[in-house]
């Protein structure tokens, strides 16, 4: 079987598992695969195995959280349903499924698995995707850190997570470009600050629309949307469909999509601190990663003047 087929099979097995010992076996096998892959210097297999392990630990946490009172968590255990004794009394079947200890799940693994299971799905999948795109093996430590910080993944400007770009960055963009004509990844709430002449929501599917003039964009950070929006703004600027663009994204210099954005940019601002995206009440969040603000256009001097207060700026060589 190919690596992809084995990966898909493992993911299906995790979803179909009925008992914790089944999921634990998949998790242990994935750990062994990752160790063997490191020795063999098979980086692709190591990434797959690491992800399978994390998905298995997340599933363990879900199963434990669902039925803490039933240590085996195996609804399909031998013994069938309730039975009637010869005297008419109802006899509950004996639970033959293994305890957590019998399945080899100690308190540390149980606690970590439940923490990973509590991470919102969007944040979990975004973190998995970021590691895969960066060709890095995701670790339990990464997910535990995400869980401890409340899984506040860097904000979207889509409105789905209700986190928005602070107004000072929007005003700096307007100062640079003169106007903001289009925001292709927004919502009605976000546009109260952006004030774009035209904006597209997730329901509108901004990727399918024509963009015009000067673009402000803080796209969804989950993959594959992040990559698709990066490709779209680069292509639309290169083709002349838009005149200027300012894009606020994760400072992910190791990824292909960031390199593509930088290649089409005139300058990049790297804020000195992480951008504190705000909720609908104006309360700041706690982003897990630094950001970068990329400018596409011929007003590089204006961009530097407007954004130098946020951090240091690098011009992109032609």
N, C-alpha and C positions, 0 to 999 in steps of 0.2 A: 504494500500500500504506500501511496505517496504521503509526504509529511502533512499536506493539507487534509487528506482523507483521514489520517489518524487524529488530527486535531479536531475535525468535525465530529468524528465518532466519539471522542472523549467528551466533547461538549454535549452531545446528545445523551450520552450515558449519565452525565451529571444531572441533566434535566429529568431523566426518566427514573433515577434512583429512588427507591422507596425507604431505604434504611441508612442510618448514619454509617454503618460499617461498610456499605457499598461505596459511599462517597469518600470515606477515609481511605479505602483501598486505591481509588483513582488518584487521590491527592498524594499518597505515598509513592505510587508508581510514577507520577509526574515529577516528584522530587528526585527519584532515582534517575529518571530520564535527563533531567537538567544537569545532574552531577556528571553523568556519562557524556553529555553533550559538551560540557566544559572541558573535560579531559580530551575529547576528540576534536575540540576547537570547532564544533559545529554550532555557530552562533544562532543560526535560524532555528534549529531544533531547541536550543536553550531558551529562546524567547517564547516559542510555542509551549514548552513544558512549564515554564514559569507562569504563563497565563492560565494554563489548565489548573495548576496548583491553586492559584488565587481564586479562580472560579469555583473550584471544589470547596475551598475554605468558606467562600461566601455562601455556598449552598448548605454546608454544614451549619453555619450560623443561622440560616433561615429555618432549617429543620429543628434546631434546638430551641429557637425562639418561639416557633409555632406550638410546640408541645413540650414545654419544660416538665410538665407533670408526668409525662410518659417517657421514661428514660430511653427506651429503645427506639421510639419514633417510627416504628414499623407497623403501619396499619394492616399490612398483608401478612402478619406473622401466622405460623401454623396454628391450627386450632379452630379456625373458622369463626362464625358468629356465636351469639348467645344460644345456649342449649337448655332444654327442659329435662329435669331429673325425673326418674320414675315416679316420684311423689309429687310432681307438678311444680317444684321450686325452680326458679330460673338460676342457672349457674353460669357465671361469667367464665370465658375461656382463660386459661393461664397465659400470661404474656411471655412468650418464648423468645422475643427479640432481645438482642444484647444490650446491656447497660452501656453508658458512655465509657466507663472504665474498661469494660470487656472489649469495646470497639477500639481501644487504644487512644481515646480522646481525653487528655488530661485537662486540668482547669485552665492552664495557659492557652492551649489550642481552642478550648471552648470559648474563653473570653475573647480571644483575638477573632475567631470566626464570627461571633455575634457582633463585634464592632464593625467588621467588614460588611456584614449583612445589613447593618443599619445605614450604610452610606447610600444616599439617593442614587437611583440607577443612572441618571444622566451623568453625575459626577464620577461614578464608578467606571462607566463605559468611556467617558472622556479621558480619564487617567490611563486606562488600558490602551486606548488608541494613541495617546501621546507617546507612551513608551514604545509601542510597536513602530510608529512612524520614525521615532528617533533611534530605532534599532537597539533598544535597551530592554533587558529582562525586568519585568515588574516584580517587586518584592513585597512580602508581607509587611515589612517595616514601612514601605511607602504608603500602603493602604491604612495601616494603623495611624500613621501621622495624619492622613486625610480625615480619618474618623475622629481623632482627637480634636481637630480644628473645626469640627462641625460640618465637614464636607462643603465648605464655602468655596466652590470652584470659581475661578475668575469669571467676572460677570459677563452676561450676554447683553446685547442691546436689543434683544428680540422681544423683551417683555415677559417671556415664559418664566424666568426666574425672578423677575421684578427687581433687577439690579441695573442701575443706569450710570452713564458717564457723568462725572462731576462737571458742573457748568463752566468752570474755568478753562477746561480743555476744549470745550465747544467754542467758547469765545475766542480762544487763541486760533482755532481753525478758521473761524469767520474772519478774524483779523488778517490771517494769511491769504485766504483765497478771495476775500471780498464778499462772497455769498456762499450759502450752502443750498445747492439746487436739488440735491437728491441724497437720501439715506436709504439704501437698499435693504437694510437689515434692522428694522425698527419696530415701533408700535406707537399708538396714540399717546401713551404716557411719556415715552422717551422723547417724542417730537415736541412736547411742550418746552423742552430745553433746547433741543437741536434746532427747531424751527425751520426744517427743510421745506422747500417749496413743494417737494414731492417725496413721499416715503412709502416703503413697502413693508408689510408685516409678514410673519411666517405664513399666514393664510394666503397672502398675495403671491408668495414665491418670487422674491426679488430677483433670483437668479434667472428667471424666465422673462424678465422685463427689460426694456430699453432704459439705460441710465443716461442722464443729460447733465451737461455743465460741470459744476464743481461738486464733488462727492465727499461726504463724510461717512465713514464706515467703521463701526465697532461690531464685527460679525460674531455669530455664535462660535464658541470656542471648541465645541465637540466636533470630532471627525465623523463623517467626511465633509461636513458643511464648512469647516474652517478652510480646508484645502480648496474647496469649490469656489468659495467667495474670494480667496486669494487669487486663484486663476482668473476669475471673472474680472476683477478690478485691474489686474495687470494687462489682460487682453484688451479690455475696453480703453484703457489709457493708451496702449501701444497703437491701437487702430484709430484713435482720434474720436471715438464715440463720446468720451468725456475729456474736459480740458485739464482739470486738476483733481487730485484726490488726497485725502488725509486718512490714514488707516491706523486704528489703535488695536494692537493685538498683543498676545503673549510674546515675551522676549525669548523666542524659541529659535535661536540662531543655528541650532544643529539640524533643523528640519528643512526639507526641500521646498516647502511652500514659503517659508520665511526668506530663503535665499532668492526665490523667484520674485517676491515683493521687493526685496532690496535691490535686485538687478534693475527694476523698472523705476526705482526711486531716485530723487535728487539729493535727499538728505534724510537722516534718521535721528530722532531724539530718543535718548535713553534716560527716562526719569530717574532721579536720584533715589527715590523710594517707590514702593509699589503704589499704583493708582488705587485709591480707596473709592471703589464704586459705591453708590448709595442706593438705598431702597426707596420705595415710593413716599416714605416719610422724611427722607433726607438723612437717614442714619447711615454712617459709613460701614462697609463690610470689612472683611479681613482676607484679601486675596492671598493665594498660596504661591504666586509666582510674580516676578517682575514683568513689566510691559515695555513695549517699544511703540513709537509713533512715527510712521513713515510718511514722507511727503513726495507726491508725484506732481511735477509741474515746473514752471520756469520762474517762480517767485521764491527762490531759495533764500535770498536775503530776508524777505518778510517772514518766512518760516523760522529762520534762526532768531530773528528779533522777537517773535511772538512766543516761541517755545523754550528759549534758553533759560527762562526762569524755572522751568521744571527739571532740568538736568543738562547733561552735556550732549552736544550735537555733532554728528559726523556727516560730512558730505560724501556722497557716493561717487567714486571715480568713474568716468565714462569709459 
